[in-house]
Amino acid sequence: MPEIHPIPPPKPPTPPVKPPLETSGTDTGSQPGDEEPPETTTIVTPLVIPPGRPTKKRILVVAGPVGDGGGGRGSLATEPLTFEVVEAFERYQGRFIVRVSHLRGLEGFGCDLLSVASEAIRDRARADQSITEADILRYIEVKGRSSRTGEVELTENEYRAAKRLVDRYWLYRVFVDPDRESHYEVAVLCDPLKSKAVHTVARLRLAEGSGALWYSLVEKTEEEPRANEGKSEGADPGVWIDGGGEKAHH
């Protein structure tokens, strides 16, 4: 039996709850249901309609390689825009996208998009809300940043997926060119954890169970001794360690 992964659809947003209408005026002692609805008047103000502009169909075209990046800063690439750019790039390569970025936790794939070989596979996955492991060509994590060469990070879930899937896991980095409108660049990296792009940073959590010892420090004001009584010349007042009763000097 082939391994099948469920793909639940995104949950619809919860509509806001409207607060009850408030009425003002003098209480006449009327019972609920006796009130007559107040008369309302709708005022319609005509607006000057701006002249229409001819609509243009937006088509993303993959122009070709652009080198290995450089300087420059642009506006932050939003998720819908970066997904649209990656989808256009995948179509150019003859592949098609299934979006799974809305899945988290145990339901998640550890990436944003799944790349498949045909429209038929994509449409079937959307209709069945599931996909077989064998149909997935690439697990794609998409990162959009405000510069071409800024660092990107993988979350723990993304890291585990990249480690497990090796060369089936791809990192796509989308850059929006600030100097050319509607011009985008995509950097693609296969098996990112084994690439030269990895820059290791140790992150430590000094929480309970980590082996770290915690101390509470409290500043205390001491009365100054008269005529330097009980105080050697040049002594450091130090810091009191709460609970220990000992003074730690700098």
N, C-alpha and C positions, 0 to 999 in steps of 0.2 A: 504494500500500500504506500503511495506517495505521501510525504509529509505535507499537511495542509495547514496554513496559517490563517486564522480569522482576521478580517479587516472590518471592524464595526464602523459605521458611518459616524461623522462628527455629530455631537449632540447639539440640538437647536438651542439657541440662547433662551434663557428664561425671561418671559415678558415681565416688565416692571409692574408692581402692584400699585394701582392708583389709590391715593388716600381718599377717604370719604369727603364729600363736599361739605364745607362749613357754611352755615347761615348766620347772618347777623340781624340784630334788631331786638325789639322788646318782646319778652316772653309773654304771650297772651294766655298761657295755660291750655293751649290746644293739645289734643292727643295726637299720637303718631298716626299718620294716615289722613288727618284732617287738613293738612296744609295744601294749598294750591301751588302748583309750580310757578315760580316767578317768570314773568315775561322777559324774554331776551331779545336783543336787537343785534343783528349782524351788520357790520359796516364794511362795505366793499370799497376798496380804494384801487382805482386803475393804475397799472404800472406801465411804464414805457418799456416795451420789449426791445432788447438790444438786437442789432442786426445779426442774422445768423452767419455762421462761418461754415464753409464746406467741410464736411466730415472726411477724415482720412483714416483708412484702415491701417492699423499698426501691424507691421510684420517685422519680426525679429530675424535678421539675416546673420549667419555666422560667416565672418569675413576671413578668418584664418588665424594662424599663430601670431602672437605679438611679442614674443621674447619671454624673459623671465621676470618681468615686473620692474618697477622703479618707484620714483617719488610720486607726489600728487596726493591730494585729499579731495574727497567728494562727499556728497550727501549720503547719509546712512541708508544702505539698501534694505528695504522692508522685506518681510517674508513673502508677501504676494508677488512682488517684483522679482526677487531672486528666484522663486520657483518658476515664474514665467520664463525667465532667461534660461534656466537649466532645462526646462521642458523644450524650448526652441533648440537648444544645443543637442539634446537627445534625439529630437526628430531629424536633425541634420545628420546624425550618426546612424539613423535607421532604427532607433529604439523609442519606446513610449513609456510614459510615466504613470505610476499609481501613487497618489499622495497618502502618506501614513503618519504625517507629523503630528496629527491630533491624538495619536495613541500614546499612552504613557504607562509606566510601570510594567506589570506582567504582560499587558497587551501590546506593549511597544516593540518595535523592531530595532531600536537603537539608532535610528536614522530618520530622515525626513521623507525620502522618496524611494520607491522601488522601480527599477528600470526593467522593462520586459521587451521581448523581441517583436511584438506585433500589436496592432490596434485590437485585433480579436482577443488576444490574451488580456489586454488592459480592460476592454469592455466586459469580458466575462468575469474578471476579478471584481470590478465595480458592481456588476449585477448580483454575483453570488456572495459578495462581501467576504471573500476568502481567496487565497492564492496558494498554489502548490510551490514547494521549495524549488522544484526543478524549473519553474517558469521564471524565477528571479535571476536576471543576469547581473545586476548591480544593486547593492545597497548603498544609497547615496545620502551623505550628510551634507547639507548646504549651509555655508557660512557667508554672510554678507557683512562687510566692514566699511569704514569710511576712508580707508587708504588701500593702496594696492598690495603693500607688503606687511601690514600689521599682523601680529600674531593672532591665531585663533585657538580655542580650547575645545577639548572634548569632555563632555560630562562623564560621570562614572558609567552610566548606561551605554553611552556611545563608545566609551573606551572598551568596555567588555565585548560589545558587538564587533568592534574593529579587531580586537584580539582573537575572537572566535572565528570570524569570517575571512581573515587575512586578505588575499587578493580579490575577494568578492566585495570588499568594503572600499568605497571611494569617497574622498573628500572633495567637494566642489566649492571653490571660493569665488564669489561674484563681486566684481568691482564696478561701480557706476562712475563713469568718467565725468569729472566736474567741468571739463572744458569743451566737451562735445555732447550736445543734447541727444538723448536716445542712443548713446553708444555705451556698450557694456563689454566687460572682459570676464572670462571664466578661466580659472586655474583648476586643473583636475589632477588628483593625486591618488594613485592606487596603493592599497595596503599602507596607509599613512604611518602606522606605528613602526614599520620597518624601514621607513624612508629617512633620508638625511634632513628632512624638515623638522624632525622631532627635536625639541629643546626641553630637556628635562628640568622640572622645577619641583623640589620637595615641598609638599604642603603637610604640615603637622597640626594635629588637633590635640591640644593639651587638655583633654576632657577626662572625666573619671575613667579609670582603667588604663590610662595611657602611661602610668608610672611617674607622672609629673607631681611634684610636691607644691602645694599652694600655701602662701603665707599672707596674712593680713597685716598691713602696715598702717599705723596711726600716728599722726604728728601730735606731740604733746609739748605744751609750753611750760618751761621750768622757771621758777623765780631765780633771779640772778643773785648769787651769794654776795654778801657784803665783804668788801676788801678782798675779793678773790678767794674767800674762805671755801675750802673744800673743792677748789677747782685749780688744776694745774695750768700753767701758762700755755696757751696755744691749743687747749683741748677742743675737740670737735663735739658739738652737742649731739651729733649722730641722729639716728632714727630709731624709735622704739618699735619693736616687733610685738604686736598685740598677742597676748597669751603667753609668750615666752618669758617676758620680763627681762630680757637681755637687750642691751643696746648694741646696735650694729653700726660701726663707724664706716665712713666712706673710704 
